[in-house]
């Protein structure tokens, strides 16, 4: 796996590079800004990028904007975005460019090496990885998409784990139920969210996007 890292914090940037190289991964470039990141992606054509959300000069959304642009230029690029805080608006902005091969993790997850590497490989392999803390915050907010209100509590649990990027087997283990039950819950989720039969992976992504957007849409109207 060929990887480009974009992170303005020198300690984290070099630490990530050392960690990934120690795992036998090929870090082809490390950058500290959005423009240099895009230049590195165009030059090296990596399989995967790891990008900080906030980068110079304003430290607002340069990283996420660059990640979306990199994905626009290279549609097969796997993108894993890191953030210091839960910023679900950025998570939905990222997923909106196409749900597969995308991830959004809190930086503290990097310190949990096995979890971070598992998420990185999941994203590189074509899946999604949304930080559990982001999903947990969404669960604590109301939802504005009425279709989401059709879901049973167990179906919401399954959809939340789908949002993290877990497959059916991992969901079954987490909820201590059989894979057949997970499959049934997912089939019900698709039906209740009015997702027509088709490619199963695409429907998973659409269901997760609808979940994220529903939580995001209510964020502005939520009472403190």
SULQUI-V611259 format. One record per run of one state. SS is the DSSP state (H for helix, E for strand, - for the rest). FROM is the first residue (numbers start at 0). TO is the last residue. If there is no record, write none. Layout:
# SULQUI-V611259
ss from to
SS FROM TO
SS FROM TO
This chain:
# SULQUI-V611259
ss from to
- 0 0
E 1 5
- 6 8
H 9 21
- 22 24
E 25 30
- 31 32
H 33 43
- 44 46
E 47 51
- 52 60
H 61 72
- 73 76
E 77 82
- 83 86
H 87 94
- 95 100
E 101 105
H 106 110
- 111 111
H 112 123
- 124 126
E 127 129
- 130 130
H 131 138
- 139 144
H 145 149
- 150 151
H 152 163
- 164 166
H 167 174
- 175 177
H 178 191
- 192 198
H 199 218
- 219 223
